[in-house]
């Protein structure tokens, strides 16, 4: 039994399946995906279907899942197509795939994504797509959860680069590709791990095994 973490697959279905094979993922293991499995590439719906078929694969909400939900809730109705926030974030490729599905599929998918958690705690690890609020000093997990909006949990990019830590926990996040910070692989800092290695930008899909901190790359 092992616990794995990955993030920001962005429609790279073949890399996703290859990673499951590489880590020899089986029914005794658990995989936590820190959001953004859709958009940018064409395989996002296939990844979501696969996740929903496996009770030991757990998805957190990312900002791209949030964009899809907001779109289908009508929050972008006032935007012209070329300025639609989801489409401008490479969501049009997912939208076009959804046009091949029936209304029941779409409604169930939107409900599923809308109800996804934004934070999961595993022992001394906290999983989140983006990050937590800015502060002049370290804070507790309870303070992090109480004072951080969903928007901040999904879109925050400054938490990882700051020196702020959540006391007694290591925060594992995605959202910001490591190559934008000068690294190709997973970045470890005191109290923080960044695992979005930019697979949809020609870099790596990364996966971290929590049991022994072994890193896998496709």
DRENSEVEX-912695 format. One record per atom (N, C-alpha, C): y, z negated, x negated; residue in one letter. Coordinates in pm, whole numbers, plus 32768, in hexadecimal, padded with zeros to 4 digits. Atoms other than C-alpha are relative to their C-alpha. Example, Ala and Ser with C-alpha at 12.3 -4.5 7.8 and 13.67 -1.06 7.14 Angstrom:
! residues 2
7F8980007FA7A7E3E7CF47B32A807880007FA6A7F8980068052S7F967D367AA9S806D7FB7804DS
***
This chain:
! residues 218
7F8980007FABX800080008000X807C80007FA7X7F857FF58050X8151806A7F71X8076801F805AX7F857FE67FB6X82B880837FE6X805880607FB0X7FB27F988041X838681B87F96X808780128046X7F7A7FE77FCCX84F6820C7FC2X802E80897FD1X7FBD7F848028X859E83627FC8X80768017805FX7F877FEB7FB1X86DA83F6805BX802F808F7FF5X7FB57F828006X87A7852B80ACX7FA780797FE0X805B7F8D8011X8690862C80D1X80438081802DX7FAC7F907FD4X87818714818BX7FB380828018X80467F887FD5X868788058220X7FA0803D7F9DX805A7FCC8067X85B7883680E4X7F717FD58022X808380287FCEX846E882281A0X7F93800E7F97X806A7FEA8064X839488B48089X80057F957F93X7FF480698065X841E87BA7F8BX7FD17F7A8039X802A807B7FBDX83E386A28085X7F687FF58003X809280017FFAX8275870080B8X7FC67FF67F74X803080098089X824987317F42X800E7F717FCAX7FEF808A802DX82D385D57F04X7F957FA6803BX806A80517FC3X81DE853B7FFBX7F7C80137FB6X80797FE5804DX80C885E37F39X80087FC17F75X7FEF80358087X815585797DE9X7FE97F697FFAX801180917FFFX815E84097E4AX7F7C7FD68040X8081801B7FBEX800C84287EF5X80137FA48078X7FDD80547F8EX80A4839B8031X7F8E7FFD8065X806E800E7FA1X7FA083118121X80227F9B806CX7FE480527F89X7F818244825FX80187F6D7FE0X7FE8808B8027X7F8E80FB81A0X808B7FEC7FC3X7F7D8006803FX80E2814E8107X806F80028069X7F897FF37FACX8240813E8197X806B804D7FB3X7F927FB3803AX835A82358155X807D7FE88054X7F7E80137FC0X84C581E681A6X805E806D7FCFX7FA67F928022X85B6830B81B1X808C7FD8802CX7F7C80387FE7X872582AE8198X806280628040X7FA87FA87FB4X87AD83BB827EX801680897FC3X7FDC7F778028X882B85228268X7F8480547FE0X80737FA68011X86E085D78297X801F808B8037X7FDF7F807FC0X878F86F08357X807680437FB9X7F8C7FB1802AX889687FE8314X7FF180357F70X7FFA7FBD8083X88E488D581DFX7F8E80637FECX80737FA6800AX8781896A81DAX7FB880028087X80377FE17F7BX86A389E882F6X7F937FA28032X8077804A7FD8X858788EC82FCX80177F77803CX7FE280867FD0X863687BD8390X7FB07FD6807AX804A80247F87X858E87C784E5X7F6C7FEB7FE2X808D80118027X843787F08444X7FED7F777FBDX80098083803EX847B86BB8373X80067F92806AX7FF480637F95X84EA85F784A6X7F807FF98053X807D80007FB3X83B486638565X7F927FB87FB4X806780418052X82D885F38445X80167F697FFCX7FE2808F8003X838884A3842DX7FD77FBD8082X801B803C7F7EX8366846485A1X7F6B7FFC8020X809180007FEDX81F184AE858CX7FBA7F947FADX803D8060805CX81B9839F8485X80457F79800CX7FC580847FE9X81F1823184D8X80217FB67F7FX7FE380418080X81FC81D48367X806D80487FB0X7F8A7FC2803CX832582B7831CX80787FD68054X7F9180407FBAX846C820F8376X808480417FD6X7F827FBB801CX85B982C48392X80767FA78023X7F7F803C7FE3X871082278377X8062806D8028X7F9B7F9F7FD8X883E82CF840EX805B80227F8AX7F9E7FD28062X891283A18324X8077803E8048X7F8A7FC67FBFX8A64843E8363X7FE280878041X80217F7F7FC2X89C1858F83B0X7FB57FEC8083X803E80217F7EX88E084F884BCX806A7FD38064X7F92802D7FAAX8A1884518546X805080788033X7FB67F897FD5X8ACE85A28550X7FB680488071X804E7FBD7F97X89B2863B861BX800D7FB48084X7FF780527F87X89B9851B8713X808A800D803FX7F777FF67FCCX8B3385288735X801880888042X7FF07F7A7FC7X8B23869F8774X7FC28005808CX80447FF77F7FX8A26867E888EX80337F9A8065X7FBC805A7FA4X8AE7855C8922X80868039802EX7F857FBE7FD6X8C0B864C8947X807D7FD37FB7X7F8C80358046X8CED85A1884AX804E806A7FB4X7FBC7F958049X8D4486EC87A5X802C8072805BX7FE27F957FA0X8D8D87B288E2X808C80397FF1X7F777FCF800CX8EFE87CE8892X801780537F83X7FF17FB5807CX8EBF88748741X7FD580928013X80347F778004X8EAB89EF871AX7F8880057FA3X807E7FFA804AX8D5F8A5C8687X80147FF97F6AX7FEE7FFC8091X8DEB8A9E852DX80317F7B7FC7X7FD18082802FX8E78893B851DX7FA87F8D8031X805D80667FD0X8D53888485BCX7FD07FAC7F89X802380538074X8D12875884D5X7F6E800B7FD5X808E7FF28025X8B97877F84E5X7FE680877FC0X80167F7C8038X8B9D88F484A6X803F800E7F75X7FBD7FFC8083X8C9288C78386X7FB27FB47F97X8056804C805CX8B9587D682ECX7F7680407FF5X807D7FB4800AX8A8788E682E6X7F9E7FDC806FX805780207F90X8A03887B843AX7FDC80798055X801A7F8A7FADX8A0B89D984CEX7F7180317FEEX80897FD3801AX88BD8A25842CX7F9D7FAF8055X805580547FABX882088FF84E9X801780228093X7FDF7FDB7F77X88D5895A862AX7FB7807F8029X80447F817FE1X88478ABB861CX7F6B7FEB8013X808E801F7FEEX86E98A3085F3X7FE77FB88085X800E80477F81X8720894D871FX8009805E8078X7FF87FA07F91X87728A7D87F3X7F79803C8021X80887FD07FE7X86018AD787D2X7FAD7F99804CX8048806E7FBEX859F898A8875X802D7FF48091X7FD980157F75X85A0892689E2X80567F83800DX7FA3806E7FE8X868A88278A7EX7FBD7F797FEDX8046807F8010X858287148A82X7FF47FD97F6EX800A801A8090X85498733890BX80857FCF7FCAX7F7C80248032X86BE872388C7X80287F75802FX7FD980827FCAX86F885F989ACX7FB47F8E7FBDX805080678043X85DB85338910X802D7FEE7F6FX7FD48008808BX8654858987B2X80857FB77FF5X7F7C80418003X87BA852087F9X7FF17F698018X8017808F7FE3X874183D4888DX7FC27FBB7F87X804380388076X865D83988761X80657FEB7F8EX7FA0800A806EX877283DD8665X806D7F9A801DX7F96805C7FDAX887383168726X7FD47F6E7FEEX803380898006X879381E18720X7FCD7FD97F75X802E80218086X873F81F085ADX804F7F8C7FC6X7FB5806C8042X879980BC84E1X805980367F91X7FA97FDC8071X88B380CE83E4X7FE67FAA7F86X8024805A806EX882C7FB1830DX7F737FCB8016X808480407FFCX86CD7F3782BCX7FF57FA57F86X8015805E806EX86797E0681E8X7F6C7FF47FE3X80898010802FX85397DFB811CX80007F987F91X7FFF806D8062X85117CAE806AX808C7FF27FC5X7F7D800E803FX86317CAD7F6EX804A80857FF2X7FBF7F7D8002X868F7E1B7FA8X8042801C8086X7FB97FD57F87X878D7E9F80A2X800E80987FF9X7FFB7F6E7FFAX8771800C8109X8070802A805CX7F907FCE7FB1X88A480C58185X8021808C7FCEX7FE17F79802AX8917822D8180X807880047FA2X7F857FFA804FX8A7981FA80FDX801A7F807FB4X7FE2807E8043X8AE6809780B3X803F7F9B805CX7FC2806A7FB4X8BA67F67811FX80957FF87FDFX7F6F80048005X8D0F7EF98131X80357FD77F76X7FBE8023807DX8E027ED1800FX802E7F6F8004X7FDA808C8008X8E557D747F97X802A7FE07F71X7FDA802D8085X8EE97CB87E73X7F977FA77FC1X806B80548035X8DAA7BED7E4CX7F7D80208046X80847FEC7FC6X8C367BF77E8DX7FF67FB98086X8010803E7F7DX8BC17BA57FEDX7F6E7FFA8028X808980117FD2X8A8A7B3E80A8X7FD580778055X80337F977FA9X89AB7C29816AX80387FF0808DX7FCB80177F7BX8A1F7B8882ACX80918031800AX7F767FD08002X8B897BD1824DX800580987FF8X80057F6E800BX8B2E7D3581EEX7FE580408087X80247FC87F7EX8A907D758340X806D7FE98067X7F9B80227F9DX8BA17CC78404X808180507FEDX7F7C7FC7801DX8CC97D6D8358X7FFF80947FE0X80097F71801FX8C4B7ED08321X7FE2804F807EX80147FAC7F8AX8C717FD08438X7F8F80647FE6X80657F988011X8B6980D88478X803880737FAEX7FC37F95804EX8C5A81DD83EFX7FF87FE27F6BX80028025808EX8C70811F82A7X7F7380007FC9X808C7FFF802DX8AF880F28292X7FCF808E7FE7X802F7F76800BX8ACC826982B9X804F80547F9DX7FAA7FA7804FX8BF382FD81FAX80347FC47F7DX7FC380408074X8C5581FF80EFX7FC980377F7CX80277FD28086X8C5182897F8BX80327FA47F92X7FC380538068X8D16817C7ED6X7FB27F807FE4X804A807C8015X8C2780577F02X7FAC80087F82X80597FF78074X8B3380D77DFDX804D7FFF7F7DX7FB57FF8807EX8C3B81227CF7X80527F837FE5X7FB7807D8013X8CE87FD27D2EX7FA67F987FBDX804B806E803BX8C7F7E8B7C8DX7FD17F9B8069X8024805D7F96X8C4C7DE27DDEX7F698004801AX808F800B7FE5X8AEA7D677E23X7FE87FAB807DX802E80567F93X8A317CD37F4AX7FAA7F937FC1X8042806F8046X89C37B7C7ED2X7F6B7FF98020X809180157FF7X884F7B537E91X7FB3807C802CX80437F867FD4X88037CBD7EF1X802280757FA4X7FE47F7F803EX87E77E147E54X80108067806EX7FE47F9D7F98X88847F217F2DX7FD480897FCEX802E7F788020X87D680747F29X8042805F8062X7FB57FA47FAAX88A981937FADX7FED80907FD5X7FFF7F72801DX88C3830C7FBDX808E8034800EX7F7F7FC97FD7X89E083E9803AX805080417F8FX7FB47FC98070X8A89841F7EE8X7F9F80377F98X805D7FC88064X89CA85137E06X801D7FC77F76X7FEE803E8083X899084757CB4X8043805E7F9CX7FC37FA58061X89FD85B37BFEX80987FFC8006X7F6E800D7FF8X8B5F85797C7FX80327F8A7FAFX7FDE80738054X8B5884397BB1X7FCC80137F72X80277FDF8089X8AD584E97A7BX7F6E7FED7FDEX808E80158018X896084A77AA6X7FAD805A8059X805A7FAE7FB0X883F85837B1DX7F997FAC804BX806C80517FCAX874C846A7B6BX80387F85804AX7FD9807A7FBBX8752831E7C29X80567FAA7FA4X7FA88057804DX886A82377BB8X7FEA7F6E8028X801080907FECX882E80C27B90X807A7FB77FCAX7F94805A8029X894B7FC77B81X7FDB7F73802BX801C80877FD0X894C7E4D7BA7X80137FF58097X7FFA80127F6FX88F97E127D15X8007807F8051X7FF27F817FB8X88FF7F857D6EX7FA8806D7FC4X804C7F8B802AX882780BD7D60X802D80768056X7FD67F867FBAX889B821D7DBCX7F9380697FEFX80767FA9800AX878283107E11X8012808C8037X7FE77F757FD8X8827844C7E99X801680527F82X7FF87FB1807CX87E1853B7D7BX801C8094801BX7FCB7F7B7FE6X886D86727E24X7F9B806F800EX806A7F9A7FFBX872E872D7E7DX802F80818042X7FD37F867FBCX87E688207F64X8066804D7FAEX7FA17FBD8059X88D488787E48X7FBD80317F81X80487FCD8073X87C588EF7D5CX7FDA7F957F9CX8025806E8058X878987977CC6X7F787FC9802BX8081803D7FE6X867286A07D1AX7FF97FBB8088X802380607F98X85D185FF7E46X7FBF7F8C7FB8X803180768046X8599849E7DC6X7FBA7FA28061X804680657FB2X84AE83907E41X7FE77F887FA5X800F807B804CX849F82277DCDX7F937FAA803FX8068805C7FD0X836A814B7DE9X802E7F727FE2X7FC780858012X83E97FEA7E21X7FA27FA07FB8X8061805F8036X82A97F3F7DB2X800A7FF27F69X7FF780048093X82D67F9D7C43X8079804E7FCBX7F867FB78022X842180617C49X7FE480867FBBX801C7F7C8038X837381A37BE2X804C806B804CX7FAF7F947FC6X844482DB7C1FX7FB180838001X80417F7E7FF1X83C2842A7C9CX806A8069801FX7F9E7F967FEDX847C85767C99X7FBC8085801EX802D7F787FE1X844886CC7D35X8075805D7FE4X
***
